Amino acid sequence: MALLEVNGLSAAVDGQPILQGIDLTIEEGSTHVLMGPNGAGKSTLGFALMGNPRYEITGGSIRFGGEEITELSADKRAKAGMFLSFQNPVEVPGVSLSNFIRNAEHMQTGQPVKLFGFQKQMKSAMELLSMDETYADRDLNVGFSGGEKKKAEILQMLMLKPRLAILDETDSGLDVDAVRTVSQGVRAFQQEGHGALLIITHSTRILEALHVDTVHILVKGRIVETGDAALIEEINARGFERFTQEA
Amino acid sequence: MSGQEKQTVADVDRTLYDFKDDESGSSFYRIEEGLTRDIVLQVSEEKHDPDWMRDFRLKCLEIYQNTPMVPWGPSIEALDMDRIATYVRHKSDMKTSWEDVPEEIKNTFERLGIPKAERESLAGVGAQYDSELVYHNVREEVAQTGVVYTDLESALRGEYAEMIRAHFMHLVPPTDHKFAALHGAVWSGGSFVYVPKGVHVDIPLQSYFRLNAKGAGQFEHTLIIVDEGADLHFIEGCSAPKYNVANLHAGCVELYVKKGAKLRYSTIENWSKNMYNLNTKRALVEEDGIMEWVSGSFGSAVSYLYPSTILKGARSRMDYTGITFSGEGQDLDTGAKVVMQGEDTSCVISSKSITKSGGIGTYRSSVMIGRTAHRARASISCDSLMLDSISRTDTIPAMEVLTDDADIGHEARVGRISDEAVFYLMSRGVPEADARAMIVAGFADSVSKELPLEYAVEMNNLIKLEMSGG
């Protein structure tokens, strides 16, 4: 049984149709990449899958783990095992990064999170992401640099261990070293966590060190091509021109 | 504190503050309602005042009668002094052991967690029930350092009588405003603290004020003198059950911070929503002295509350951190006032306001930099968070600067909870209501950080209560 099954999904923002009949199936533990030119609707798909109320579902359905989730609120989707790494993580003053993760874990599992084990896990995940320990006690994303914000997203993913993580442009705005670090975190999630991934990107740098199963090309709200990792090479060499012309 | 205990605290609901004891029985003495010369004389007699205090009360009554209501601020028309009993007390004396406190009153304070807090984290406790202190005690080792912590009444008759007379309502004279005069006429209860030169009281002292009687007023007077080089943290807590008639709180706090001394004064106020909270607090700070205010205002129908500080001595300093939460039917006018006189004095005012369900929150401040206050520095910031579009928030900062070398910063921000932030938290598994509460608690965090743990927990619970509309 597929982990995520999207059938004919259409979505609009402020009355403006963006997604037009998306079909997408992601198996447990597999890594999918969603590429496409700017304005194709990539981020919209991420938000629609996660249940952002600003994105109105105008048709189709989303099933996750065999359950219909099209109408579920974002927190229930998270509880079911979905995660979205934001392109622009929101600053939340007065809530420390580590308290927040521990709280979220508690709310997702309904179980109190034991402090000792939690701190140990946090420490090793932060080391993997070359994050300074002091970030754990800082207010969530407040005053973080672009790179630290993205690392904090990946840190949350590693700690919350979702079944499916959607990474929305996690590599955008990062320097080469930061991309490599973030990519290490994602690889750890693939290998140790056996989590499935939908990596939304318009560049390919973050993919260099990752195993990729399937690549989708999104143009003007439609998936116009699905293939294996070889598609990445093609995009690298020739860009999206072939697909935009066809669309 | 273990996770287990926190859990129990978190489950608290409004009933914690709302339970009330029936005072119709014969164990309570209640003065006739209203405010007349006879009533003031009765209060004075009840309290066995020295003559000067009786005369002072009568003078205050006269000032009260001749002083008009303030022409600004929230309406207090619904407050009718003819229907307020200014003095209510249980017919037993103040005790120094909880064992001896009458059962029903002891239970009230047990439920509010006062004896437990005393055992665990306080150097001394005073507990006032209606008009009188029912309990006062200070740890032996603290008393041995010469620290005096007692009810004001016994201080008036003891070895500190002259000290009290030299300070009582000198900082807040009865001519200050109408309710200061009222306070002078019918004041009862409150605490007197004296910290001798150089003594550092490492753990806080706390007074808790509970107004249980319906249609009554509470007029406690707190007088604290922190002598040269001494250090004290004083905590004040207040609560009351809700009635459908107006209750009045017009307390007065006078704080003297001597040369090189430091005083932190923390308040968590959770009056019920039928309370008119017209409280006056003022501090006088000498050379190199430090005055810190931490203030959380959650309750009352109407509040006028502006802790004020006179920075008299050179290099004296004031820090004010306050938060006000106005919900349905509440009009809370709060802020801070500072008069800078000494050279190189400085103040930092950081105020936050949360409004919800039609509540009104007004930040009002006054910073006055006098001619002698060369190189004074003042930094003022106020942040407001409006939780819906029917609530209101106003900022009224006043500033008067009579020097040409002052360094002043002021910023004000008004915001709402962004949908984006709510969705972000929800995407991590936090339900919507919790996400909102988390953002609000985060907004209040800079204040709760300044509070002792139990109070920070209480404040977060109050925020949760308010958020759930309880």
Interface residues (C-beta under 8 A of the other chain):
Chain A: M50 G51 N52 P53 R54 S73 A74 D75 R77 A78 K79 F83 L84 F86 P89 V90 V92 P93 G94 V95 F100 N103 A104 E105 M107 Q108 P112 D139 Q156 L160
Chain B: G3 S418 D419 E420 A421 F423 Y424 L425 M426 S427 R428 G429 V430 P431 E432 D434 A435 M438 I439 A441 G442 F443 A444 D445 S446
